[in-house]
Amino acid sequence: MIASLESRKRLGQVFTPDEVARTLVRWVVRRKTDRLLDPSCGDGRFLACHAASTGIEVDPGNAALARERVPGASIYRAEFFRWASSTSCRFEAAAGNPPFIRYQHFAGKTRQLALELAEKVGANINGLASSWASFLVVTAGLLKPGGRMAFVVPAEIGHAPYASPVLSFLCSRFQQVRIIAIREKLFPSLSEGAWLLFADGFGSPTDVIELSLLDRFASFTWTDQPTKRVAVSSWRDAGYRLRKFLLPENALVTYQSIASKPGVSRLGEVASTSIGYVSGANEFFHLRPSEVKRYRIPGDFLRIAIRRSRQLPADCVDRQTVKRWISQDEPVMLLDLTDAQELPSELISYLDSERGREVKKGYKCRNRDPWYAIPDVRVPDAFLSYMSGRKPVLVRNDAKCVCTNSVHAVFRKNGMSLRAIQRAWSHPLVDLSCELEGHPLGGGMLKLEPREASNILVPIDGPQFSPSELRILKEAAAEMRGWRNYG
Ligand SMILES: C[S@@+](CC[C@H](N)C(=O)[O-])C[C@H]1O[C@@H](n2cnc3c(N)ncnc32)[C@H](O)[C@@H]1O
């Protein structure tokens, strides 16, 4: 039986190429008698690579396929965390491709049990973690001393804050921890990249994370030398971002030494970055000039808004820009009723229209009082695009516009000149810093959260750079764009 697309997504059902499954099993199985566990075995392709194997699978259709494919294996049609909480089986080896289910969907009793079991094993996985994190930790807890495991993991193990307790846990419990970063997508149908994890010697700690960098998947043996050995302390100093170590050594050293150069600041020291407002019903709260006329809405209740980064010009939003939007009848006029004392009858009619009554029932609106007053409508000094192709843009706000959460709002600190920050923004150091402090979003895009934006290095006070530093910065930025499959 083929599961529906929705149920495949819900259960994180993406199947691993046979060659990858064979390789991961080869990394972890040393003897014929080794018992192998796949905690989310799907149709049994990892189990098929070794005779003494056990698979757990929650989906009845997949469990049946696995039984058919590997009749000699022990296959349990069960939810893994429930099974793990009661089993007394222990394994020499584990391998697989755990479901990558984001925390919003990895919910309820399963998540609660997963987090409890992970804590018992010794890892504090937070509630925002994707499901694979608990799968790895709880599986590790089922290994015999000296045991090994190899898993497909999302590339966000290299940057996601929720992934750092997983890596810390692995280093505290395994003698060898290796991450294999792969530039070319293992799963072309997924927008996110996937890497591999290998951990050996359960029961003893390591203070090094080995990192192998590959352009594409290759079935090397686990004894091959890694490209780099990253001290756990360096990983911690790098903000728990393994992604930074994708850089060639000289570029990383250059970047780190530039961070302490006089005249170089973090964006967070000269400006604060936050998300824009969330209206709860953008189409209703943003009107076109022609609609403003039709509903006779007084100008005092309207603000000009940036609703998407596509709207941003290259350098500055000024009166000319706004004039153009108005003449093109763009839906950029925000109904801002936060400070409204008395509402004119025209506005009351608009809010009380059929559409208004519908909008009022929406989640955001019904949870605020009054339902039409949008909080956090502020006029920032600049806008920062947070999902970008080549590089995020920083655009001055001379026209005193406001912005939705589709772009970031930037407020300068301590009288810092916005033009000076903008000048610095065009420097190759910022290009590289956006790559290292931001993170890939899939599809070649780069995403910058406010906390990541505040870490960006900006050469504000005219620091000097040697030609070789500039060359290294440019090459390194291009290298990192390659790692997120840009262009
Ligand atoms: C990414 S697929 C991998 C399947 C297989 N290991 C492979 O790589 O081809 C993840 C599998 O985990 C199963 N799954 C999801 N949640 C589970 C859970 N809580 N317990 C056991 N299996 C689960 C899904 O049905 C799916 O078959």
The ligand as an SDF file (V2000), in Angstrom:
LIG
                    3D

 27 29  0  0  0  0  0  0  0  0999 V2000
   13.2930    8.9790    6.4570 C   0  0  0  0  0  0  0  0  0  0  0  0
   12.3310    7.5070    6.4400 S   0  0  0  0  0  0  0  0  0  0  0  0
   13.6240    6.3630    6.3570 C   0  0  0  0  0  0  0  0  0  0  0  0
   13.2290    4.9980    6.0300 C   0  0  0  0  0  0  0  0  0  0  0  0
   14.4040    4.0580    5.7790 C   0  0  0  0  0  0  0  0  0  0  0  0
   15.2260    3.9280    6.9900 N   0  0  0  0  0  0  0  0  0  0  0  0
   15.2410    4.5440    4.6220 C   0  0  0  0  0  0  0  0  0  0  0  0
   16.1850    5.3080    4.8660 O   0  0  0  0  0  0  0  0  0  0  0  0
   14.9850    4.2620    3.4730 O   0  0  0  0  0  0  0  0  0  0  0  0
   11.7770    7.4590    8.0800 C   0  0  0  0  0  0  0  0  0  0  0  0
   10.8630    6.3030    8.4350 C   0  0  0  0  0  0  0  0  0  0  0  0
   10.5370    6.4360    9.8150 O   0  0  0  0  0  0  0  0  0  0  0  0
    9.1910    6.0530   10.0150 C   0  0  0  0  0  0  0  0  0  0  0  0
    8.7610    6.6970   11.2720 N   0  0  0  0  0  0  0  0  0  0  0  0
    8.3480    7.9760   11.4690 C   0  0  0  0  0  0  0  0  0  0  0  0
    8.0960    8.1890   12.7680 N   0  0  0  0  0  0  0  0  0  0  0  0
    8.3740    7.0170   13.4130 C   0  0  0  0  0  0  0  0  0  0  0  0
    8.3190    6.6220   14.7720 C   0  0  0  0  0  0  0  0  0  0  0  0
    7.9540    7.4860   15.7140 N   0  0  0  0  0  0  0  0  0  0  0  0
    8.6690    5.3590   15.0750 N   0  0  0  0  0  0  0  0  0  0  0  0
    9.0680    4.4840   14.1190 C   0  0  0  0  0  0  0  0  0  0  0  0
    9.1250    4.8150   12.8130 N   0  0  0  0  0  0  0  0  0  0  0  0
    8.7970    6.0620   12.4590 C   0  0  0  0  0  0  0  0  0  0  0  0
    8.4870    6.5620    8.7700 C   0  0  0  0  0  0  0  0  0  0  0  0
    7.2760    5.8920    8.5440 O   0  0  0  0  0  0  0  0  0  0  0  0
    9.5500    6.2620    7.7000 C   0  0  0  0  0  0  0  0  0  0  0  0
    9.3680    5.0040    7.1360 O   0  0  0  0  0  0  0  0  0  0  0  0
  1  2  1  0
  2  3  1  0
  2 10  1  0
  3  4  1  0
  4  5  1  0
  5  6  1  0
  5  7  1  0
  7  8  2  0
  7  9  1  0
 10 11  1  0
 11 12  1  0
 11 26  1  0
 12 13  1  0
 13 14  1  0
 13 24  1  0
 14 15  1  0
 14 23  1  0
 15 16  2  0
 16 17  1  0
 17 18  1  0
 17 23  2  0
 18 19  1  0
 18 20  2  0
 20 21  1  0
 21 22  2  0
 22 23  1  0
 24 25  1  0
 24 26  1  0
 26 27  1  0
M  CHG  2   2   1   9  -1
M  END
$$$$
